[in-house]
Amino acid sequence: MAYDEGLAQRVRELLENEPDFQEKKMFGGLCFLVQGNMACGIIKDDLIIRVGTEHYEDALKRSHTRKFDITGKPLKGWVMVSWEGHEADEDLSAWIEQGVRYARSLPPK
C-alpha cells in the first residue's frame, strides 16, 4: 500500500514544530508519532487519526469517517478519514490536533 505524498507533506508541515515528532513507515503507509506515541497516519489518501476510546464513537459520527480496519479487526480508538474529510486545511488541522492531543495524553515512550 502506498500513501499520498502530498498529504504526508501537509501533515509534516502541521507537525514540524511539535517537540518529539517523528515519522515511520507502518501499516503499508506512513505514521506520525509524538513523544513516541502514534498520533496519526496515512494509508493511500486516507488519514488515520488516533482519537482514543473516549472520543471514538463521536469521531465515527463525523462526516467522511469510518472505523480503522485494515486486518478485519477494527482498532478501537482510531478512525479513518477519507479525502473529503481532510481536503480543507482547517479540517486537516483539526484532525491532526486531536491526534496530537491524544498522543500527548499518554506517557512518553
MIMARBA-693421 format. One record per atom (N, C-alpha, C, CB): x, y, z. Coordinates in steps of 0.05 Angstrom, whole numbers, plus 32768, in hexadecimal, padded with zeros to 4 digits. Glycine has a CB too. Layout:
// MIMARBA-693421
XYZ...
This chain:
// MIMARBA-693421
80117FE880008000800080008012801980007FED80008018800B802B7FF0801A80447FEF800A80597FFF801E804E7FD280168071800180088087800E800B80A07FFE8013808B802B7FF980B280027FF880CC7FF3800E80DE7FFD7FDC80D97FF6802280E27FED803A80F27FF48032810F7FF9804F80F07FDF801F81197FEA801681357FEF80098138800A8002813D7FD97FF8812580127FEC8125802C8001812380427FD7810F802F80158111803D802B810E8050803981288055803F80F88047803E81378040804B81518043803A816580528052815D802780218165804D800E8177805C800F8170807A7FF181758052800F815680818010814E809D802B815680A9800C812F809F80418151809A805B815980A4805C817680AC80718152809080518187809A805181A4809F804281AB80B8804681B38087802C819C80BE801D81A180D7802C819880F08002819480D5803D818380EC804B81788103806781818107804A815A81018072819080F4808E819680F4809881A5810D809581A680DC808681B3811B808E81C28133808781B2814C808181DC8133807D819A814A8076818A81618090817E816C80628173815980958181818680AC8174819280A88155819080B0817C81AF80BE8147818C80BD812A818C80AC811E817680B3812081A780AB812B815F809C8121814880AE8110813780908139813780A380F9812E80B280E8811B809E80DA810980C480D4812980A780CF80F4809680BF80E280A380A480DC809180CE80C88091809080D8809A807580D28088806980BD809C806480EC8093805880AC80828049809A8077803180A9809280408080805C802F80A9804E801A80B78033801580A98049802080D580277FFE80AD800D7FF780A2800D7FF980847FF8800980AF80237FF9807780247FFD805A8021801A8052800F7FED804D8023802B8066802080488062803580578072800480528069802D806E807C803F807F808B8031808880A580478098807B803F808580BC8034808D80D6804580A380E28033807580E9803780B480F1804480CB80FE804280C7811C803780E680F5805880CA812A805980C58147806080DF8155806D80AF814E805680E2816D805C80F9817E806380EC81998044810E8181807B80F281A3808580E681BC808680C881BB807480EF81D4808980BD81A2808A80A0819F806F8093819C8099809481B5805A80A2819F803F8097819D8033809F8182802D80A181B48025808C817580198092815B800280A5815F800F8078814E800280B9814E7FED80CE814F7FDB80CC81367FF980EA81517FE880C7811F7FD980C681067FEA80B880F17FD280E380FC7FDE80B480DA7FEC80A680C47FDD80AA80AA7FEF808980CB7FE8809E80957FDD809F807A7FDF8084806D7FEB80B580697FC9807B80627FC9806380517FBA806B80387FBB804A805F7FC7806880217FBD807280087FB68090800B7FA380637FFF7F9D809880077F9780B5800B7F8580B880247F8A80C17FF37F8480A480357F7580A5804E7F8780AE80657F68808A80547F7C80BF80757F8980C8808D7F8080B680A47F8280E680947F9380AD80B57F8D809C80CC7F9280AE80E47F9E808280CC7F7E80AF80F67F8180C0810E7F7C80AF81277F6E80D8810D7F8E80B2813A7F8A80A581547F7B80B881667FA6809D81607F6280B1816A7F5080C3817A7F4C80B981967F3580C5816D7F5480A0819C7F4F809481B67F33808981B97F5480A981CC7F30807681CB7F16806881CD7F00807B81D77F19805181E17F08808F81E77EF480A281F27EE680B281DB7F0180B582067EF580B981C67EEA80CA81B17EE480BA81977EFE80E081AA7EE880A081997EE5808E81817EC9809081747EEB807281897EB4808B81837E99808B81787E9280A6816D7E858082818E7E9980BC817A7E9380D781707EA280DC81567E9B80EC81857EBB80D381547ECB80D7813C7EBE80C881247EE880CD81407EB380B0812A7EA780A081157E8D80AD810A7EA18084811E7E8180BE811A7E6880CC81117E6E80E380FF7E5980D5812A7E8780EB80FD7E8E810280EC7E8E80F980CF7EAA810E80F47E89810C80BD7E89810680A07EA480FB80977E82811F80907EA380E880847EBA80DD80767ECD80CD80887EC980F4806A7EC280C2809E7ED380B180B07EC8809580AF7ED380BC80CD7EDA808280B67ED2806680B97EE6805980CC7ED28057809D7EE0804180D47EF2803280E67F0D802D80D87EE5801880EF7F22802D80E87F3C802680DD7F3F800880DE7F54803480EE7F3C7FFC80C77F3B7FDF80C57F4A7FD780AB7F1E7FD480C57F627FCE80AE7F717FC480977F777FA780997F8B7FD480947F6E7F9A80AF7F747F7E80B47F5B7F6D80B87F867F7B80CC7F447F7980B87F2B7F6B80BF7F247F6E80DC7F2F7F4E80B87F357F7B80EB7F2F7F8081077F347F9E810C7F417F6E811B7F1E7FAE810F7F217FCB81127F317FD2812C7F067FD981147F417FE7812A7F507FF081417F3F8006814F7F6C7FFC81397F357FFF81677F25801381767F37802A817D7F188006818F7F2C8042817B7F3B805A81827F498067816A7F50805381977F46805A81537F528064813A7F3C806781257F68805181307F3D807C81167F2A808080FF7F3A808680E67F16809681057F2D807F80CF7F38808680B57F26809D80AA7F38806E80A27F3380B1809F7F2580C880947F2B80C980767F2E80E380A27F1680C780667F1A80C780497F2280E3803F7F0180BE803A7F2B80E580277F3580FE801B7F22811680207F3980FB7FFD7F098112801C7EF6812880207EF68133803C7ED9811F80187EFD8123804F7EFD812B806B7F16813A80747EF98114807D7F2B813980637F448147806B7F4F815880547F59813380737F40815B803F7F49816B80287F4D818880307F34816A80117F3B8194803F7F3E81B080487F5381B1805E7F2381BB80527F6481C5805C7F7A81C880707F7081CA808C7F8A81E1806A7F5A81D780917F4F81DA80AC7F4581BF80B77F3981EF80AD7F3A81AE80A57F32819380AE7F4A818280B47F21818680987F5E818280A37F76817380A87F83817C80C27F8A817680917F85819580C67F9281A080DE7F82819780F77F9381BE80DD7F68819880F67F58818F810D7F5C817281147F3A819581097F5D816180FF7F62814481037F7D813F810F7F5E813480E97F92814D81047FAD8149810E7FAF8152812B7FC2815880FC7FA3816881317FA38172814D7F97815D81607F94818D814F7F82815181577F75813C81687F878125816C7F5A8133815C7F94811C81577FA78105815A7FBF810C816C7FB180FD813F7FCA812481697FE0812D81797FD8812F81967FEB8148816F7FC1813A819B7FB7813D81B67FB5812281C47F9B814B81B67FAA810E81B57FA880F481C17FC480E881C67F9880E181AF7FD680EA81B27FF180DE81B57FFF80EB81CD800180E3819C7FFB810581D18008811381E87FFC810B82038006813181E47FE4810082027FD780F8821B7FE380DD82267FB980F582177FF280D082157FFE80B6821D801B80BB82277FFF80A38205802580A88238804080AB8241805480A98229804780958256806880BA8229807C80B882138089809D8212809180CE82178090809581FA809E807B81F680BB808181F08092806B81DF
